[in-house]
Amino acid sequence: MREETAKPPDDRPKRPKWISERVRDELQEAVDRGDFNNLPGHGKPLDLTRDDNPFVPDELKLAYRILSNAGIGVPWIEDRKDVDRRRANLDRDVKLQGARVRTLTSNLARMPAFLRPSRLEKLRSEHALFVDCFTRSATSLNRRIDDYNLSVPSQQVQVNRVDQKGILSRFNALLAPVDQAYVNQDKRNS
């Protein structure tokens, strides 16, 4: 039988805390004591619109202050507002078209058989027009997003591109059962 050896006591000195650990501990203690309660502006976002904005180079601060006083924001922020507005419009159009396709496809089943082919053809042509318009708008918006992403000071404020293929594949998935049902019906009728 093997004898178990006892571990020698750990006489090594403990490693000193890193500065970041000490700072984190000190900040947590201050929060626990309530040192940060009732500070001016508590719970409000920082106002970086004045001269203390760290993202504005010193040589441009005067120009940005003049623009700000005139009611014009930093160029890349104005660009972001434009991108957000255009994306909201595109999202609205996609939602409306999705609702329209769902409504029309559900109505096709309740429609008299002699009307279905013409209504299905009308749905397909309207949807083809939407796809064309959507593709042009999304391509234009993606170009605008690319320009915006190249102009921002930090990668964290960049915007994702519009996923055209994903959106169009969801529409194709909505229309596929309808197309398949009427192809099968045409085969049975002939």
N, CA, C and O of each residue as an XYZ file, in Angstrom:
760
protein
N       0.845     -1.189      0.000
C       0.000      0.000      0.000
C       0.881      1.241      0.000
O       1.900      1.319      0.687
N       0.458      2.171     -0.773
C       1.221      3.404     -0.918
C       0.847      4.402      0.154
O      -0.330      4.599      0.459
N       1.832      5.012      0.706
C       1.552      6.031      1.729
C       1.221      7.352      1.044
O       1.889      7.778      0.102
N       0.196      7.964      1.537
C      -0.149      9.269      0.994
C       0.743     10.311      1.632
O       0.933     10.348      2.848
N       1.265     11.127      0.801
C       2.142     12.177      1.325
C       1.313     13.433      1.537
O       0.509     13.815      0.686
N       1.509     14.035      2.621
C       0.793     15.270      2.930
C       1.418     16.405      2.136
O       2.636     16.474      1.975
N       0.574     17.280      1.650
C       1.078     18.427      0.904
C       1.732     19.395      1.877
O       1.214     19.647      2.965
N       2.853     19.923      1.481
C       3.473     20.924      2.363
C       2.603     22.177      2.387
O       1.916     22.481      1.412
N       2.635     22.886      3.483
C       1.829     24.118      3.558
C       2.293     25.104      2.478
O       3.474     25.197      2.141
N       1.329     25.814      1.971
C       1.605     26.785      0.914
C       2.162     28.050      1.552
O       1.424     28.897      2.055
N       3.490     28.150      1.515
C       4.147     29.315      2.114
C       4.476     30.388      1.084
O       5.118     31.395      1.384
N       4.011     30.136     -0.153
C       4.298     31.137     -1.178
C       3.557     32.424     -0.863
O       2.423     32.393     -0.384
N       4.178     33.528     -1.124
C       3.456     34.789     -0.906
C       2.354     34.934     -1.952
O       2.524     34.519     -3.098
N       1.249     35.511     -1.566
C       0.155     35.738     -2.499
C       0.561     36.820     -3.481
O       1.256     37.775     -3.134
N       0.112     36.648     -4.713
C       0.479     37.626     -5.728
C      -0.236     38.941     -5.448
O      -1.367     38.945     -4.962
N       0.407     40.031     -5.748
C      -0.274     41.322     -5.539
C      -1.401     41.482     -6.549
O      -1.340     40.955     -7.660
N      -2.415     42.210     -6.148
C      -3.529     42.467     -7.055
C      -3.084     43.398     -8.162
O      -2.285     44.312     -7.956
N      -3.615     43.144     -9.327
C      -3.347     44.032    -10.439
C      -4.053     45.351    -10.186
O      -4.999     45.423     -9.401
N      -3.593     46.379    -10.848
C      -4.188     47.706    -10.663
C      -5.662     47.676    -11.031
O      -6.490     48.261    -10.334
N      -5.996     46.993    -12.129
C      -7.397     46.964    -12.558
C      -8.275     46.280    -11.510
O      -9.421     46.679    -11.304
N      -7.739     45.249    -10.846
C      -8.512     44.577     -9.787
C      -8.691     45.500     -8.592
O      -9.768     45.551     -7.998
N      -7.624     46.238     -8.233
C      -7.733     47.163     -7.090
C      -8.727     48.275     -7.395
O      -9.540     48.647     -6.548
N      -8.653     48.798     -8.606
C      -9.574     49.882     -8.994
C     -11.011     49.377     -8.967
O     -11.902     50.053     -8.452
N     -11.238     48.182     -9.525
C     -12.591     47.609     -9.523
C     -13.095     47.419     -8.097
O     -14.250     47.726     -7.799
N     -12.233     46.913     -7.213
C     -12.638     46.707     -5.814
C     -12.947     48.033     -5.123
O     -13.928     48.138     -4.387
N     -12.111     49.044     -5.360
C     -12.335     50.355     -4.756
C     -13.639     50.981     -5.263
O     -14.402     51.557     -4.488
N     -13.882     50.863     -6.558
C     -15.124     51.405     -7.109
C     -16.340     50.684     -6.544
O     -17.343     51.323     -6.228
N     -16.266     49.377     -6.414
C     -17.387     48.627     -5.858
C     -17.647     49.019     -4.406
O     -18.800     49.136     -3.992
N     -16.585     49.223     -3.633
C     -16.755     49.665     -2.247
C     -17.404     51.044     -2.196
O     -18.272     51.296     -1.360
N     -16.981     51.940     -3.098
C     -17.570     53.284     -3.132
C     -19.046     53.217     -3.500
O     -19.856     53.955     -2.939
N     -19.409     52.337     -4.441
C     -20.818     52.173     -4.817
C     -21.596     51.635     -3.628
O     -22.698     52.104     -3.342
N     -21.029     50.652     -2.931
C     -21.704     50.072     -1.764
C     -21.909     51.098     -0.655
O     -22.925     51.068      0.040
N     -20.948     52.007     -0.485
C     -21.082     53.049      0.538
C     -22.062     54.137      0.107
O     -22.539     54.906      0.941
N     -22.363     54.206     -1.185
C     -23.285     55.231     -1.676
C     -22.600     56.519     -2.063
O     -23.248     57.563     -2.135
N     -21.308     56.472     -2.313
C     -20.565     57.690     -2.661
C     -21.017     58.307     -3.983
O     -20.827     59.503     -4.206
N     -21.613     57.503     -4.859
C     -22.016     58.015     -6.166
C     -23.494     58.394     -6.227
O     -23.988     58.788     -7.284
N     -24.191     58.281     -5.126
C     -25.603     58.681     -5.103
C     -25.702     60.201     -5.095
O     -24.825     60.878     -4.559
N     -26.737     60.726     -5.670
C     -27.038     62.166     -5.677
C     -25.966     63.006     -6.355
O     -25.755     64.157     -5.975
N     -25.293     62.458     -7.341
C     -24.364     63.264     -8.129
C     -25.165     64.062     -9.154
O     -26.224     63.608     -9.588
N     -24.683     65.237     -9.549
C     -25.416     65.994    -10.565
C     -25.489     65.192    -11.871
O     -24.485     64.643    -12.323
N     -26.661     65.130    -12.459
C     -26.853     64.395    -13.698
C     -26.974     62.899    -13.503
O     -26.849     62.139    -14.463
N     -27.214     62.462    -12.277
C     -27.314     61.024    -11.986
C     -28.452     60.401    -12.801
O     -29.586     60.877    -12.765
N     -28.133     59.327    -13.536
C     -29.134     58.624    -14.320
C     -29.414     59.235    -15.687
O     -30.272     58.745    -16.422
N     -28.704     60.291    -16.031
C     -28.896     60.950    -17.321
C     -27.675     60.683    -18.198
O     -26.575     60.497    -17.678
N     -27.853     60.660    -19.522
C     -26.696     60.426    -20.400
C     -25.722     61.602    -20.357
O     -26.107     62.736    -20.073
N     -24.467     61.313    -20.642
C     -23.465     62.368    -20.690
C     -23.740     63.293    -21.865
O     -24.157     62.844    -22.933
N     -23.511     64.555    -21.671
C     -23.683     65.536    -22.742
C     -22.337     65.746    -23.412
O     -21.475     66.448    -22.883
N     -22.159     65.139    -24.570
C     -20.904     65.266    -25.303
C     -21.038     66.226    -26.473
O     -20.244     66.178    -27.412
N     -22.045     67.104    -26.423
C     -22.260     68.023    -27.532
C     -21.396     69.266    -27.427
O     -21.293     70.028    -28.389
N     -20.786     69.481    -26.300
C     -19.969     70.690    -26.124
C     -18.508     70.396    -26.449
O     -18.197     69.416    -27.126
N     -17.633     71.239    -25.966
C     -16.214     71.161    -26.310
C     -15.491     69.957    -25.732
O     -14.353     69.692    -26.119
N     -16.108     69.221    -24.823
C     -15.398     68.119    -24.186
C     -15.644     66.772    -24.865
O     -15.360     65.727    -24.279
N     -16.168     66.780    -26.091
C     -16.403     65.533    -26.813
C     -15.057     64.922    -27.208
O     -14.304     65.533    -27.966
N     -14.746     63.721    -26.702
C     -13.430     63.129    -26.986
C     -13.279     62.639    -28.424
O     -12.161     62.362    -28.857
N     -14.369     62.527    -29.171
C     -14.294     62.029    -30.541
C     -14.017     63.133    -31.557
O     -13.773     62.851    -32.730
N     -14.055     64.386    -31.113
C     -13.844     65.501    -32.032
C     -12.393     65.965    -31.911
O     -11.945     66.321    -30.821
N     -11.661     65.962    -33.020
C     -10.280     66.461    -32.977
C     -10.257     67.934    -32.557
O     -11.194     68.684    -32.833
N      -9.192     68.327    -31.898
C      -9.102     69.701    -31.380
C      -9.264     70.747    -32.474
O      -9.886     71.785    -32.250
N      -8.711     70.486    -33.652
C      -8.776     71.495    -34.715
C     -10.178     71.638    -35.306
O     -10.436     72.593    -36.038
N     -11.101     70.698    -35.001
C     -12.458     70.771    -35.541
C     -13.497     71.199    -34.505
O     -14.672     71.347    -34.842
N     -13.088     71.399    -33.262
C     -14.062     71.722    -32.209
C     -14.805     73.021    -32.486
O     -16.014     73.090    -32.266
N     -14.128     74.032    -32.953
C     -14.786     75.303    -33.258
C     -15.809     75.123    -34.376
O     -16.923     75.640    -34.295
N     -15.425     74.387    -35.420
C     -16.350     74.160    -36.532
C     -17.583     73.380    -36.053
O     -18.708     73.704    -36.435
N     -17.376     72.370    -35.229
C     -18.505     71.589    -34.717
C     -19.397     72.430    -33.813
O     -20.616     72.253    -33.811
N     -18.804     73.347    -33.041
C     -19.619     74.213    -32.178
C     -20.472     75.140    -33.034
O     -21.636     75.377    -32.711
N     -19.914     75.664    -34.115
C     -20.679     76.542    -35.015
C     -21.815     75.754    -35.657
O     -22.945     76.236    -35.727
N     -21.517     74.545    -36.125
C     -22.562     73.703    -36.710
C     -23.649     73.380    -35.680
O     -24.840     73.403    -35.993
N     -23.231     73.085    -34.470
C     -24.192     72.749    -33.415
C     -25.099     73.929    -33.098
O     -26.306     73.761    -32.923
N     -24.524     75.113    -33.024
C     -25.324     76.309    -32.747
C     -26.295     76.608    -33.884
O     -27.339     77.223    -33.664
N     -25.956     76.174    -35.103
C     -26.836     76.379    -36.258
C     -27.887     75.274    -36.365
O     -28.726     75.298    -37.265
N     -27.843     74.309    -35.449
C     -28.830     73.228    -35.466
C     -28.431     72.057    -36.347
O     -29.255     71.198    -36.661
N     -27.183     72.027    -36.738
C     -26.683     70.932    -37.578
C     -25.745     70.092    -36.734
O     -24.853     70.621    -36.071
N     -25.946     68.794    -36.759
C     -25.125     67.913    -35.947
C     -23.838     67.511    -36.635
O     -23.532     67.950    -37.744
N     -23.095     66.666    -35.944
C     -21.867     66.115    -36.502
C     -22.240     65.350    -37.777
O     -23.245     64.639    -37.787
N     -21.470     65.478    -38.827
C     -21.869     64.879    -40.112
C     -22.203     63.393    -40.026
O     -23.200     62.963    -40.608
N     -21.411     62.603    -39.327
C     -21.697     61.168    -39.303
C     -22.952     60.863    -38.485
O     -23.601     59.842    -38.715
N     -23.303     61.733    -37.535
C     -24.555     61.537    -36.786
C     -25.746     61.887    -37.670
O     -26.773     61.209    -37.633
N     -25.607     62.950    -38.468
C     -26.661     63.283    -39.421
C     -26.837     62.154    -40.443
O     -27.955     61.817    -40.833
N     -25.705     61.580    -40.864
C     -25.776     60.438    -41.794
C     -26.504     59.257    -41.149
O     -27.283     58.568    -41.807
N     -26.251     59.033    -39.876
C     -26.906     57.920    -39.169
C     -28.418     58.138    -39.109
O     -29.194     57.198    -39.279
N     -28.825     59.371    -38.868
C     -30.258     59.673    -38.849
C     -30.891     59.364    -40.207
O     -31.990     58.816    -40.281
N     -30.185     59.721    -41.274
C     -30.688     59.445    -42.618
C     -30.770     57.941    -42.875
O     -31.760     57.455    -43.421
N     -29.732     57.209    -42.480
C     -29.731     55.746    -42.653
C     -30.881     55.128    -41.855
O     -31.595     54.265    -42.365
N     -31.061     55.563    -40.612
C     -32.140     55.011    -39.779
C     -33.514     55.306    -40.369
O     -34.400     54.452    -40.346
N     -33.690     56.514    -40.897
C     -34.971     56.881    -41.505
C     -35.248     56.030    -42.737
O     -36.355     55.519    -42.909
N     -34.252     55.879    -43.586
C     -34.433     55.078    -44.799
C     -34.669     53.605    -44.474
O     -35.470     52.941    -45.131
N     -33.966     53.096    -43.455
C     -34.158     51.694    -43.071
C     -35.557     51.495    -42.483
O     -36.193     50.474    -42.744
N     -36.043     52.459    -41.693
C     -37.395     52.355    -41.134
C     -38.434     52.338    -42.261
O     -39.392     51.566    -42.205
N     -38.253     53.178    -43.279
C     -39.172     53.174    -44.419
C     -39.141     51.840    -45.153
O     -40.188     51.317    -45.535
N     -37.949     51.289    -45.352
C     -37.821     50.006    -46.032
C     -38.459     48.890    -45.211
O     -39.159     48.035    -45.754
N     -38.214     48.902    -43.889
C     -38.831     47.891    -43.018
C     -40.351     47.988    -43.050
O     -41.046     46.972    -43.063
N     -40.862     49.221    -43.061
C     -42.320     49.418    -43.133
C     -42.878     48.843    -44.430
O     -43.904     48.162    -44.422
N     -42.203     49.117    -45.537
C     -42.656     48.594    -46.833
C     -42.633     47.066    -46.850
O     -43.543     46.437    -47.391
N     -41.604     46.473    -46.265
C     -41.505     45.008    -46.216
C     -42.640     44.425    -45.388
O     -43.253     43.432    -45.778
N     -42.919     45.044    -44.242
C     -44.022     44.552    -43.394
C     -45.364     44.663    -44.110
O     -46.179     43.741    -44.065
N     -45.587     45.790    -44.768
C     -46.846     45.970    -45.497
C     -46.991     44.945    -46.617
O     -48.066     44.376    -46.804
N     -45.913     44.708    -47.361
C     -45.973     43.723    -48.437
C     -46.185     42.322    -47.874
O     -46.933     41.531    -48.447
N     -45.537     42.014    -46.764
C     -45.734     40.708    -46.136
C     -47.181     40.506    -45.720
O     -47.755     39.440    -45.943
N     -47.770     41.533    -45.113
C     -49.174     41.436    -44.703
C     -50.074     41.297    -45.934
O     -51.038     40.531    -45.919
N     -49.757     42.037    -46.995
C     -50.563     41.956    -48.220
C     -50.476     40.563    -48.844
O     -51.492     40.005    -49.260
N     -49.283     40.008    -48.909
C     -49.113     38.675    -49.495
C     -49.859     37.632    -48.661
O     -50.536     36.762    -49.208
N     -49.733     37.725    -47.346
C     -50.439     36.760    -46.480
C     -51.952     36.868    -46.649
O     -52.645     35.853    -46.723
N     -52.464     38.098    -46.709
C     -53.901     38.299    -46.872
C     -54.385     37.763    -48.220
O     -55.381     37.044    -48.293
N     -53.678     38.119    -49.265
C     -54.109     37.688    -50.605
C     -53.996     36.180    -50.777
O     -54.853     35.569    -51.416
N     -52.960     35.572    -50.223
C     -52.837     34.112    -50.352
C     -53.917     33.396    -49.551
O     -54.409     32.352    -49.977
N     -54.291     33.945    -48.398
C     -55.371     33.298    -47.640
C     -56.724     33.503    -48.341
O     -57.602     32.645    -48.256
N     -56.887     34.629    -49.024
C     -58.134     34.881    -49.761
C     -58.262     34.010    -51.003
O     -59.375     33.721    -51.443
N     -57.138     33.589    -51.574
C     -57.183     32.763    -52.776
C     -57.929     31.449    -52.523
O     -58.661     30.969    -53.388
N     -57.743     30.884    -51.359
C     -58.370     29.594    -51.059
C     -59.896     29.722    -50.988
O     -60.618     28.777    -51.308
N     -60.377     30.887    -50.568
C     -61.826     31.083    -50.424
C     -62.477     31.638    -51.687
O     -63.696     31.804    -51.746
N     -61.674     31.917    -52.673
C     -62.148     32.547    -53.897
C     -62.735     31.495    -54.848
O     -62.293     30.347    -54.838
N     -63.711     31.868    -55.658
C     -64.207     30.923    -56.662
C     -63.070     30.476    -57.586
O     -62.165     31.252    -57.893
N     -63.131     29.234    -58.015
C     -62.044     28.629    -58.793
C     -61.757     29.379    -60.087
O     -60.602     29.445    -60.509
N     -62.777     29.945    -60.726
C     -62.539     30.618    -62.003
C     -61.781     31.935    -61.826
O     -61.185     32.423    -62.787
N     -61.787     32.527    -60.615
C     -61.066     33.778    -60.376
C     -59.617     33.558    -59.930
O     -58.783     34.455    -60.057
N     -59.326     32.388    -59.420
C     -58.007     32.147    -58.816
C     -56.837     32.382    -59.762
O     -55.883     33.053    -59.370
N     -56.861     31.865    -60.988
C     -55.675     32.073    -61.857
C     -55.383     33.551    -62.114
O     -54.225     33.967    -62.083
N     -56.430     34.351    -62.369
C     -56.184     35.769    -62.649
C     -55.688     36.499    -61.397
O     -54.796     37.343    -61.481
N     -56.268     36.172    -60.239
C     -55.821     36.812    -58.994
C     -54.401     36.376    -58.624
O     -53.612     37.184    -58.133
N     -54.079     35.117    -58.855
C     -52.724     34.643    -58.582
C     -51.727     35.341    -59.501
O     -50.636     35.712    -59.069
N     -52.095     35.517    -60.751
C     -51.218     36.216    -61.687
C     -51.040     37.673    -61.268
O     -49.942     38.221    -61.356
N     -52.123     38.295    -60.812
C     -52.038     39.679    -60.330
C     -51.135     39.759    -59.106
O     -50.328     40.681    -58.991
N     -51.264     38.801    -58.191
C     -50.411     38.759    -56.997
C     -48.946     38.609    -57.403
O     -48.075     39.292    -56.863
N     -48.681     37.725    -58.342
C     -47.297     37.513    -58.799
C     -46.728     38.778    -59.438
O     -45.582     39.140    -59.173
N     -47.510     39.450    -60.270
C     -46.995     40.654    -60.938
C     -46.777     41.788    -59.935
O     -45.778     42.502    -60.025
N     -47.696     41.965    -58.978
C     -47.511     42.983    -57.944
C     -46.282     42.672    -57.095
O     -45.511     43.562    -56.734
N     -46.121     41.390    -56.787
C     -44.969     41.002    -55.974
C     -43.670     41.199    -56.759
O     -42.662     41.598    -56.176
N     -43.673     40.930    -58.054
C     -42.482     41.153    -58.870
C     -42.108     42.638    -58.891
O     -40.927     42.982    -58.839
N     -43.110     43.512    -58.967
C     -42.847     44.951    -58.897
C     -42.260     45.338    -57.540
O     -41.327     46.138    -57.465
N     -42.817     44.760    -56.463
C     -42.297     45.033    -55.125
C     -40.845     44.575    -55.022
O     -39.998     45.305    -54.508
N     -40.555     43.358    -55.514
C     -39.187     42.822    -55.428
C     -38.219     43.735    -56.171
O     -37.119     43.998    -55.685
N     -38.617     44.219    -57.337
C     -37.769     45.124    -58.105
C     -37.520     46.423    -57.336
O     -36.380     46.872    -57.218
N     -38.573     47.011    -56.823
C     -38.463     48.260    -56.058
C     -37.647     48.039    -54.780
O     -36.788     48.851    -54.438
N     -37.921     46.942    -54.084
C     -37.198     46.622    -52.855
C     -35.712     46.434    -53.136
O     -34.871     46.936    -52.390
N     -35.387     45.720    -54.201
C     -33.986     45.462    -54.529
C     -33.248     46.761    -54.812
O     -32.121     46.952    -54.355
N     -33.882     47.657    -55.569
C     -33.245     48.946    -55.846
C     -33.071     49.760    -54.569
O     -32.006     50.335    -54.340
N     -34.113     49.813    -53.734
C     -34.040     50.589    -52.491
C     -33.010     50.008    -51.528
O     -32.233     50.748    -50.926
N     -33.004     48.692    -51.383
C     -32.071     48.051    -50.453
C     -30.633     48.195    -50.939
O     -29.728     48.389    -50.127
N     -30.407     48.103    -52.245
C     -29.054     48.286    -52.781
C     -28.575     49.704    -52.534
O     -27.431     49.920    -52.135
N     -29.452     50.674    -52.771
C     -29.110     52.071    -52.512
C     -28.828     52.297    -51.025
O     -27.866     52.976    -50.666
N     -29.662     51.727    -50.176
C     -29.463     51.870    -48.734
C     -28.170     51.199    -48.295
O     -27.452     51.745    -47.457
N     -27.859     50.042    -48.836
C     -26.610     49.364    -48.474
C     -25.390     50.190    -48.884
O     -24.391     50.216    -48.165
N     -25.464     50.865    -50.035
C     -24.373     51.761    -50.422
C     -24.239     52.899    -49.418
O     -23.133     53.275    -49.029
N     -25.377     53.437    -49.008
C     -25.380     54.531    -48.028
C     -24.817     54.046    -46.693
O     -24.060     54.765    -46.041
N     -25.182     52.831    -46.284
C     -24.673     52.261    -45.034
C     -23.163     52.064    -45.132
O     -22.442     52.338    -44.173
N     -22.680     51.598    -46.266
C     -21.237     51.425    -46.441
C     -20.507     52.761    -46.306
O     -19.472     52.839    -45.646
N     -21.045     53.810    -46.930
C     -20.442     55.139    -46.806
C     -20.448     55.602    -45.353
O     -19.453     56.133    -44.859
N     -21.568     55.399    -44.676
C     -21.667     55.779    -43.269
C     -20.635     55.023    -42.434
O     -19.928     55.620    -41.622
N     -20.554     53.704    -42.638
C     -19.633     52.888    -41.834
C     -18.183     53.306    -42.030
O     -17.369     53.157    -41.119
N     -17.853     53.824    -43.197
C     -16.492     54.298    -43.436
C     -16.225     55.652    -42.788
O     -15.069     56.030    -42.601
N     -17.278     56.384    -42.445
C     -17.088     57.735    -41.908
C     -17.159     57.818    -40.388
O     -16.785     58.843    -39.818
N     -17.627     56.774    -39.719
C     -17.799     56.862    -38.268
C     -16.457     56.723    -37.552
O     -15.545     56.074    -38.062
N     -16.336     57.337    -36.362
C     -15.057     57.294    -35.649
C     -14.789     55.977    -34.936
O     -13.655     55.721    -34.531
N     -15.798     55.143    -34.774
C     -15.615     53.903    -34.029
C     -16.407     52.779    -34.694
O     -17.487     52.999    -35.242
N     -15.857     51.594    -34.635
C     -16.527     50.438    -35.231
C     -17.810     50.097    -34.473
O     -18.708     49.469    -35.033
N     -17.903     50.495    -33.236
C     -19.061     50.175    -32.405
C     -20.334     50.867    -32.866
O     -21.429     50.407    -32.543
N     -20.223     51.935    -33.597
C     -21.423     52.650    -34.048
C     -21.760     52.362    -35.502
O     -22.621     53.020    -36.086
N     -21.083     51.377    -36.087
C     -21.400     51.001    -37.452
C     -22.747     50.290    -37.510
O     -23.237     49.781    -36.502
N     -23.334     50.263    -38.694
C     -24.668     49.713    -38.907
C     -24.567     48.497    -39.821
O     -23.783     48.486    -40.770
N     -25.363     47.480    -39.531
C     -25.398     46.300    -40.391
C     -26.129     46.622    -41.692
O     -27.030     47.460    -41.732
N     -25.716     45.938    -42.746
C     -26.356     46.110    -44.052
C     -27.712     45.400    -44.061
O     -27.981     44.544    -43.218
N     -28.548     45.759    -45.010
C     -29.849     45.115    -45.192
C     -29.619     43.741    -45.829
O     -28.913     43.623    -46.830
N     -30.217     42.714    -45.242
C     -30.080     41.347    -45.751
C     -31.139     41.116    -46.829
O     -32.222     40.602    -46.548
N     -30.815     41.499    -48.060
C     -31.776     41.395    -49.160
C     -32.164     39.945    -49.423
O     -33.344     39.630    -49.579
N     -31.183     39.078    -49.472
C     -31.464     37.677    -49.784
C     -32.353     37.046    -48.721
O     -33.269     36.292    -49.049
N     -32.095     37.345    -47.458
C     -32.906     36.791    -46.380
C     -34.353     37.249    -46.452
O     -35.274     36.451    -46.277
N     -34.551     38.530    -46.708
C     -35.911     39.074    -46.793
C     -36.651     38.476    -47.986
O     -37.807     38.072    -47.865
N     -35.987     38.421    -49.134
C     -36.637     37.870    -50.325
C     -36.898     36.376    -50.188
O     -37.890     35.876    -50.718
N     -36.029     35.656    -49.489
C     -36.285     34.217    -49.296
C     -37.500     34.003    -48.390
O     -38.242     33.037    -48.565
N     -37.703     34.903    -47.421
C     -38.915     34.786    -46.583
C     -40.175     35.019    -47.422
O     -41.186     34.347    -47.218
N     -40.120     35.964    -48.359
C     -41.259     36.182    -49.249
C     -41.480     34.975    -50.155
O     -42.616     34.562    -50.385
N     -40.397     34.419    -50.662
C     -40.534     33.224    -51.503
C     -41.136     32.070    -50.715
O     -41.906     31.280    -51.259
N     -40.790     31.970    -49.443
C     -41.368     30.917    -48.604
C     -42.871     31.151    -48.405
O     -43.637     30.193    -48.297
N     -43.290     32.415    -48.356
C     -44.726     32.717    -48.237
C     -45.482     32.329    -49.509
O     -46.610     31.839    -49.453
N     -44.841     32.557    -50.649
C     -45.522     32.314    -51.918
C     -45.388     30.880    -52.421
O     -46.195     30.440    -53.239
N     -44.397     30.155    -51.953
C     -44.149     28.804    -52.464
C     -45.336     27.862    -52.279
O     -45.688     27.162    -53.228
N     -45.979     27.806    -51.095
C     -47.117     26.900    -50.957
C     -48.269     27.243    -51.906
O     -48.947     26.346    -52.407
N     -48.488     28.521    -52.152
C     -49.565     28.943    -53.047
C     -49.243     28.507    -54.470
O     -50.085     27.937    -55.164
N     -48.021     28.780    -54.892
C     -47.616     28.374    -56.246
C     -47.715     26.859    -56.397
O     -48.207     26.367    -57.413
N     -47.255     26.125    -55.400
C     -47.275     24.660    -55.474
C     -48.709     24.136    -55.520
O     -49.010     23.200    -56.261
N     -49.585     24.738    -54.729
C     -50.981     24.283    -54.697
C     -51.638     24.480    -56.057
O     -52.385     23.612    -56.508
N     -51.375     25.604    -56.718
C     -52.024     25.871    -57.991
C     -51.354     25.137    -59.145
O     -52.001     24.861    -60.156
N     -50.068     24.815    -59.012
C     -49.423     23.972    -60.024
C     -50.017     22.580    -59.966
O     -50.323     21.981    -60.997
N     -50.183     22.056    -58.725
C     -50.801     20.727    -58.577
C     -52.247     20.727    -59.077
O     -52.693     19.750    -59.678
N     -52.972     21.806    -58.834
C     -54.372     21.902    -59.272
C     -54.436     21.945    -60.807
O     -55.316     21.334    -61.414
N     -53.496     22.671    -61.426
C     -53.470     22.726    -62.892
C     -53.174     21.346    -63.471
O     -53.733     20.984    -64.506
N     -52.310     20.574    -62.827
C     -51.986     19.243    -63.326
C     -53.220     18.330    -63.248
O     -53.476     17.528    -64.146
N     -53.979     18.476    -62.143
C     -55.191     17.658    -61.994
C     -56.254     18.035    -63.009
O     -56.987     17.168    -63.484
N     -56.351     19.313    -63.349
C     -57.375     19.776    -64.280
C     -57.047     19.423    -65.728
O     -57.950     19.357    -66.562
N     -55.767     19.194    -66.043
C     -55.442     18.894    -67.439
C     -55.428     17.406    -67.733
O     -55.170     17.004    -68.867
